[in-house]
Amino acid sequence: MTAFINLSHPIHEGMITPPAPWHPIVEITQMGRHCLEGRESYKLSFGTHTGTHIDTPPHMVPNSGPRVDEIPLTTLIGPAKMLRIPKGPYGKITVEDLEGCGVEIGKGDRIVINTGWYKTWLTQSFFREYPCFTPEAAQWLVDRGIIYILMDMPSPDDPTEKLVAGQPNPIHYAFLSKGIFISEYVTNLDEIPGVEFDLIALPLLVKGMDGCPTRIVAAVEE
């Protein structure tokens, strides 16, 4: 029997969003009411990187693609591998961590990084003190030819680095410039047993977007 495990945070008003002016807060407005319009409907307002979402190359790489509506379904659906690499605040994921996690990584792989950071969701620490990748670790994954990386952190980049205005985040760029898709804020990872499982990651099919909230599910055999 197949069990399905939800790996996405729900979207709702008041949820935490990245502390930057280009990431809007969530607003939900009721438009249709049974007592007046005879139906219920809502207007939803949120950014392309709200909650559990996917990043495509145009998020950091000008004049690139594919965009959200152009991602092959064969990338978003298929076998995935779990890498359990526990890290605390400001922890660094290194090449040694990747080599020593007991999972063989190769061309065409979808990998999920479980640092345990998803358990800090809804705290002030989530966006401020998260673990990240070293540049060498990111390049190690690029060199192995992965196609999709999912993580429980809000970013693969170092939260302590002061980025130069107008420049892309370097670890994001390392992945996205090579056509590797990224999903952030993945949750419930400890519910997945073992290393290998089937992944289903379906962003809203919004034409031309650089990213989009995504419903991500793990399918595991019980």
C-alpha positions in Angstrom: 0.0 0.0 0.0 1.2 3.5 -0.8 1.1 6.3 1.8 1.3 9.9 0.8 3.1 12.4 3.1 2.5 16.1 2.7 5.8 18.1 2.5 4.3 21.6 2.1 3.3 24.3 4.5 -0.2 25.7 4.2 -0.6 29.2 2.9 -2.6 31.5 5.1 -2.9 35.1 6.3 -0.4 35.9 9.0 2.1 33.3 7.9 5.8 34.2 7.9 7.3 35.4 4.7 10.9 36.3 3.8 11.9 39.7 5.4 12.5 41.6 2.1 10.4 44.2 0.3 10.2 42.0 -2.9 8.4 39.2 -0.9 4.8 40.4 -0.2 2.8 39.2 2.8 -0.2 36.9 2.2 -3.6 38.6 1.9 -6.9 36.7 1.5 -10.1 38.6 0.9 -13.5 37.1 0.7 -15.4 38.2 -2.4 -18.4 35.9 -2.6 -20.7 35.4 0.4 -23.5 32.9 0.7 -25.7 35.5 2.4 -25.3 38.1 -0.4 -23.8 36.6 -3.6 -25.1 33.1 -3.1 -21.6 31.6 -3.3 -18.3 31.6 -1.5 -15.1 32.8 -3.3 -11.9 34.6 -2.4 -9.1 36.8 -3.8 -5.6 35.5 -3.0 -2.6 37.7 -2.9 0.9 36.3 -2.3 4.4 36.2 -3.8 6.0 33.6 -6.1 8.2 32.5 -3.2 5.6 32.2 -0.5 5.7 29.1 1.7 6.9 25.8 0.2 7.8 26.8 -3.4 10.0 26.2 -6.4 12.7 28.4 -7.8 13.4 28.3 -11.6 16.5 29.7 -13.3 15.0 33.2 -14.1 14.7 33.8 -10.4 18.5 34.6 -10.3 19.7 34.2 -14.0 18.6 36.9 -16.5 17.3 35.8 -19.9 17.2 32.2 -18.8 14.6 29.4 -18.5 12.6 27.3 -18.2 10.0 29.2 -16.2 7.4 27.6 -13.9 5.0 26.6 -16.7 7.8 25.2 -18.7 9.3 22.7 -16.2 9.1 19.2 -17.5 6.8 17.0 -15.5 9.5 14.3 -15.7 11.6 16.6 -13.4 8.9 17.3 -10.9 7.7 13.7 -10.6 9.9 10.7 -9.9 12.3 8.9 -7.6 14.0 11.0 -4.9 16.7 10.5 -2.3 16.7 11.8 1.2 20.0 13.1 2.7 19.8 13.4 6.4 22.4 16.0 7.5 21.4 17.5 10.9 22.5 21.1 11.3 21.7 23.8 13.8 21.7 27.6 13.6 24.3 28.9 11.0 25.4 25.3 10.3 27.3 24.7 7.1 26.6 21.7 4.8 30.0 20.7 3.5 31.4 18.3 0.9 32.3 16.0 3.8 28.7 15.9 4.9 27.5 15.0 1.4 30.1 12.3 1.0 29.5 10.9 4.4 25.7 10.8 4.5 25.5 7.3 3.1 23.6 8.2 -0.1 25.0 7.8 -3.5 24.3 10.8 -5.7 24.4 10.8 -9.4 23.3 12.3 -12.7 19.6 13.0 -12.9 18.9 12.6 -9.2 16.3 14.5 -7.2 17.6 15.0 -3.7 16.0 16.2 -0.5 18.1 17.8 2.3 16.8 17.2 5.8 18.7 19.3 8.3 15.8 19.4 10.8 15.5 23.1 10.3 11.9 22.8 9.2 11.0 22.3 12.9 11.8 26.0 13.5 9.0 27.2 11.2 7.0 30.0 12.6 9.9 31.1 14.9 12.0 34.3 14.5 15.1 32.1 13.9 13.7 30.5 10.7 14.8 33.3 8.3 17.7 34.6 10.4 19.9 31.6 11.5 19.3 28.9 9.0 21.9 26.3 7.9 23.4 26.7 4.4 25.7 25.2 1.8 29.3 26.0 1.4 30.2 26.9 -2.2 32.3 23.7 -2.5 29.3 21.6 -1.4 27.0 23.3 -3.9 29.6 22.7 -6.7 30.0 19.1 -5.6 26.2 18.6 -6.2 26.3 20.5 -9.5 29.2 18.3 -10.7 27.2 15.2 -10.0 24.4 16.2 -12.3 21.4 16.5 -10.0 18.3 18.0 -11.6 16.3 19.1 -8.5 17.2 19.9 -5.0 14.7 20.3 -2.2 15.5 21.5 1.3 13.9 22.4 4.6 15.8 25.7 4.9 14.6 29.1 3.5 17.7 29.4 1.3 20.8 27.5 0.3 22.8 30.8 0.8 24.7 31.9 3.9 22.4 34.1 6.1 25.4 36.0 7.5 26.7 37.2 4.1 26.1 40.8 3.2 25.3 40.5 -0.5 26.2 43.3 -2.9 23.2 45.2 -4.1 22.0 44.0 -7.5 23.9 40.7 -7.4 22.3 37.3 -7.2 22.7 35.0 -4.2 25.8 32.9 -5.0 24.6 29.4 -4.0 21.2 30.0 -5.7 23.1 31.1 -8.8 25.3 28.0 -8.7 22.3 25.7 -8.9 19.9 27.8 -11.1 22.6 28.8 -13.6 23.0 25.0 -14.3 19.3 24.4 -14.7 18.9 22.8 -11.3 15.5 23.6 -9.8 15.3 24.4 -6.1 12.4 24.0 -3.6 12.7 25.6 -0.2 10.7 25.4 3.1 10.0 21.7 2.7 8.5 20.2 5.9 7.6 16.9 7.6 10.8 15.2 6.4 11.2 13.0 9.4 7.9 11.3 8.4 9.7 9.7 5.4 11.2 6.4 6.2 14.4 5.2 4.6 16.3 7.0 1.8 14.4 6.5 -1.5 10.8 7.5 -2.2 8.7 8.8 -5.0 8.4 12.6 -5.2 5.4 14.6 -6.6 6.0 18.4 -6.7 3.4 20.4 -8.6 3.6 24.3 -8.6 0.6 26.3 -9.8 0.7 26.5 -13.6 1.1 30.3 -13.7 2.5 31.3 -17.0 5.9 33.1 -17.1 6.7 33.0 -13.4 10.2 32.7 -11.8 8.8 30.6 -8.9 5.5 29.5 -7.4 4.1 27.9 -4.3 4.2 24.2 -4.7 2.3 21.2 -3.3 5.0 18.6 -2.6 4.1 15.1 -1.6 6.2 12.0 -0.8 4.8 8.6 -1.9 6.2 5.8 0.2 5.4 2.1 0.3 4.1 0.9 3.7 
